[in-house]
Amino acid sequence: MSDGDLSDFSLLDMFRMEVETQAAAMTEGLLALERDASATQRYEELMRSAHSLKGAASIVNRSAAVQVAHGMEDCFVAAQRGEITLPQERIDTLLGGVDLLSRIAQVPEEEIIRWNDDHRKEIAAFLKSLSAPIAETPAPTPPAAAPISAEPETPPDPVSKPRAEPSKPAPAPTTSKAAEAAARAVRVTAENLNRLLGLAGESVVASRWVDTFAAELLRLKRVQTALIQSIGTLRQSTAEMELDERVQGHLLDAQNKAADCRDLLASRLDDLELFDRRFFNLSKRLYQEVLDCRMRPFSDGTHGFSRMVRDAARTLGRDARLEIAGENTPVDRDVLERIEAPLGHLLRNAVDHGIDPPNERLAAGKPAQGTVRLEARHSAGMLFIEVSDDGRGIDPEKIRRAVIAKKLTTAEVAAEMTEPELIEFLFLPGFTMKETVTEISGRGVGLDVVQTMVKEIGGGVRITSQPGKGTMFSLQLPLTLSVLRTLLVEIGGEPYAFPLARITSALKVPREQIESIEGRQHFRFGEQQVGLVPAHQILGVADTSNLNGELPVIVLGEKTNRYGIVTDRFLGERELVVRPLDPRLGKIKDISSAALMPDQSPVLILDVDDMIRSIENLVSGGRVAQVAHGGAAAATKKRKRVLVVDDSLTVRELERKLIDSKGYEVEVAVDGMDGWNAVRTGNYDLVVTDVDMPRLDGIELVNMIKKDPRLNSLPVMIVSYKDREEDRRRGLEAGADYYLTKGSFHDETLLRALADLIGEADS
């Protein structure tokens, strides 16, 4: 890498980068020595890391870091010579030195002098804990090092020697693996990489347009061939008519020119097909290369996990180590950042809840040291991450008792629950098996956060456990957040994309299997009755389906809360390059993002969680439409749709029920902004709105509707407690078609006003 590649970074920035790299290397080396004291090759690596940091610290005038790194280097040299050993207590001290170096690196330049003065005793105590045993403990069983927190005696100026070092700083060895890696690295902002990936994705989509264009030219070639045949037939038909030779010559000339055009087109079509293949392969390779740039080895997200597991185990009086498999598994940068915190929680959870104390492990025939395993791998186009332990496992009876004690269900229902059903309670917010709160766990805010994160990025999480043998958390995640595997469906004559990872099942349901239970249509899915909801009703689009025979149904949701979404038809699976929506649009109901199809037409990607909330609103209000039978959809009279906008739940429900009782199809919005979003994306015959609402009041809502060229003909009725003449005039001047006070609910005034504005419900 040229020197200019790091021109945007100061020396202090580069020092912090080096501390981050070398701190991770030293932590890994110290933990390896703690596991296996015979791994003496680690001493050389640790010495190099400490020496590199000492030289780098002297360049940026971080004298405290020079002292700490020099003391650690001396300790590693002494250990390599056999003058001291590195028992667990001294490794604790050295790990504390790694943390101290990281803290020093993060101190701002303008505060470093004051920080040095404030932490002089801490630095001296650390150096004393390292230097004193070097001279005093050549024996292989040294006494425990003094804790850092103890008040040190006045040291015999152990810092005088390191202070002399900055005058002749030692450069970092060029053979350092970290230095070699840094020399090959170029730092690019995430925004630039995302833009580059988006352009590469568009090039792949654009390359497919050439294929479409080639297909049209092939059609033109067939038309030309038919034209040549027609001219030939015409010549044969006129051959016996003794026409003028000029006419015969023109026909022959036309036939020859048409043949020349066909041959030229065929030649150019071959060239175009060759170009199409090359263009597609090139764009595909470009996209894959950019996508690979976003990928990082799984190990980049596991720094500090081994130390965390070790420290958590020691805090709890246990002995545990972390094994990491699949460190080189490539993971999307965004996915890696999103899962780092949840994985940390799962690892702490494994130590606290899973790993049993050494005496219990020995009594059970296990080794005293427990093992927590973290593994990453690719399978079936997905990223699988597993966190497992060889501890005590999950006791389902303990969960059953906790569920009953927390009054989450009755004892009778809990007694009938299977083990998988009981384990699902662990994901509930606030649910914990701990009776006391510790620094590590006990608040019940962990597993629900893990599950929420996994769902947000389109994945799933599953728990398996064997009492006495251990527990495993399996996370199934997308390989990247930039490319989404989807199922394309048609709804209301338009394509929409469902993320494949969020679909429970996609199937075609025969009409004879549809049952009606309490006014709602259901079908049998496994051992469960699943309710049917028309997709066009959820999205607020026109019902253009004419479904005969089997219904294309997508099953969404968890086992206890599943719904069948009836679409018009399945269009097949497709990988889409995700493009975020313009933030100025705000949150669009039921939509998460967009993508481009090969013909450059846009397709909306559905937000499954938002759709489930929309379905629940329809179900709770008893407003789920029936799935039309056969061609009945076109024959059935369409009900008029009314949107009720009010921030008061009581008033909103009163209006909804009153209007619904007369046969109108009613939807609700909780405030003016929610109403505006619904009006823009839905298709309504009338809006009924309050005036005083948060975010956007009713007068502003009326103004926005009447100023929109597409919506200005939509009737709007204001229903408000404000009954003064000036309030009424203000509402009507804004463009409202009717102004009604809420005191009129007791009579038929509201319903008569509806009929006056838009007619009867099915007229």
PyMOL commands that set and color helices and strands:
alter all, ss='L'
color gray80, all
select helices_A, chain A and resi 3-6+11-35+41-59+63-81+88-106+109-118+120-136+160-167+177-183+190-241+245-294+298-301+305-315+333-354+358-363+396-405+411-416+419-427+447-456+500-502+511-513+535-539+583-585+608-620+632-635+649-660+672-681+698-707+725-733+742-746+749-758
alter helices_A, ss='H'
color red, helices_A
select strands_A, chain A and resi 295-297+320-325+330-332+370-379+382-389+460-466+470-478+483-491+494-499+505-510+515-517+520-525+528-534+550-558+561-566+569-577+591-596+602-606+641-645+665-669+686-689+716-720+738-741
alter strands_A, ss='S'
color yellow, strands_A
deselect
rebuild
show_as cartoon
